[in-house]
Amino acid sequence: MSEKNKISRREFLSYSAMAGAIGALGVTPLLSACSGDKGGKNAALRDAASVYIPELPDKAVDGKPLKAGLIGCGGRGTGAAQDFLNAADNVTVVALGDVFPDRVENARKELKEKHNIEIAAENCFVGFDAYQKVIDSGVDVVIIATPPLFRPTHFKYATEKGVHSFLEKPIAVDPEGYRMIMATAKQANAKGLCVVTGTQRHHQRAYVESFKKIVLDGMIGEITGGNVYWNQSMLWYKTRQPGWSDMEWMIRDWVNWKAMSGDHIVEQHVHNIDVFTWFSGLKPVKAVGFGSRQRRITGDQYDNFSIDFTMENGIHMHSMCRQIDGCVSNVSEFIQGTKGSWDSSTMEIKDLAGNVVWKYDYEAEKANFKQTDPYTLEHVNWINSIRGNKPLQQASETAISNMAAIMGRESAYSGAETTWDAMTASPLDYTPKDLNLGKMDMSTFTVPVPGKPRDQNK
């Protein structure tokens, strides 16, 4: 694989320096006693200086006060704001923004009841331009948890204003959004901003330790392929209420509309795809897949996908996701190597004979740490980066896995093979030309049907 084709990695902090920082915190390694490197013969897959290993203490270091604004006041946004508050001392939330006033009031009430934070009425903003008003209100950092369609635009504005961003995943739903994220990420780098995304497995100690064993210690050898899964029951949906306009219904029911969420392969399964691109350091060059709509009640998207990804060096990753009640569940990742394999469902590495040679020690983590929630730890890392003046930018890396999911979705929708080069250059843009809460042309929101009718095969 050529150097130019590797996923861009943050190189400002070497693994050796991080190990020293962790040692200074008094943190003991969270590994079981067994090791697969008997004799030190395993070769690292990547140089330690080319990968980023986060510090994950219980709480961020104390430092300058940080005022946060929340854009998108639904359940995930309000939860993310509370994760931010739990991650450090001397931090607060001072501004709220959402399209709907009831969402703003619900978030305002919950932050008051659970954290005794009183947000002034003049700092509560409603409408499609609420994000601008939140960012312009004097905040230091912004938590962006709107429906995914809007996140690239909100990230762009925050970066232009010099505000650090936390971006909930996914960070784009179409190629236009992907390109905006990549361009904005470069601006964030130039301004020395800290950008963390909601791919919380990057801040989950079991995954971080697994990454180190596989990538830095080479315990499974060269990666030869893998499988990633997010199969679960149906998610929530909102029945249209009297008085809701077309757009209001779509936004309130956003997780079921492909324009708002990117479909569940992008909105949810991106986590698992991201693990493989993160561990392998590879992006896909093509994808062939299929999917269908069997049980979904609202919206216009699928409820199952199966995608075969061909990666840059020719290995394959199989991706499977489903949201249907009454079916077997599996949310995990499996990576095969020349010397062994790793399974996130057990957090074990096995050799080729099936012997467990390493297993993550959850009990040791509980003994050494009070905070084990990765949703909080991602904010710990974000705040530490800001207060330590260590620029951190995860958006471009997350955009890679996000774009992979978009490739898989479009292959399933069309029945065609998709390629990285074609998709990243595609003009596909889900953003409505007229963004308002009024009537939409709902005839454009149809469930995709791949291929063509049999009578057109001639």
Buried (B, 14 or more C-beta within 10 A) or exposed (E): EEEEEBBEBBEEBBBEEBBEBBEEEEBEEBBBEEBBBEEEEBEBBBEBEBBBBBBBBBBBBEBEEBBBBBBBBBBBBBBBBBBBBBBBEEBBBBBBBBBBBEBBBBBBEBBEEEBEBEBEEEBBBBBBEBBBBBBBBEBBBBBBBBBBBBBBBBBBBBBEEEBBBBBBBBBBBBBBBBBBBBEBBEBBBEBEBBBBBBBBBBBBBBBBBBBBBBBBBBBBBBBBBBBBBBBBEBBEEBEBEEEBBBBBBBBBBBBBBBBBBBBBBBBBBBBBBBBBBBBBBBBBBBBBBBBBBEBBEBBBBBBBBBBBBBBBBEBEBBBBBBBBEEBEEBBBBBBBBEBBBBBBEEBBBBBEEEEBBBBBBEEBBEEBBEBBBBBBBBBBBBBBBBBBEBBBBBBBBBBBBBBBBBBBBBBBBBBBBBBBEBBBEBEEBBBBEEEEBEEBEEEEBEEBEBEEEEEEEE
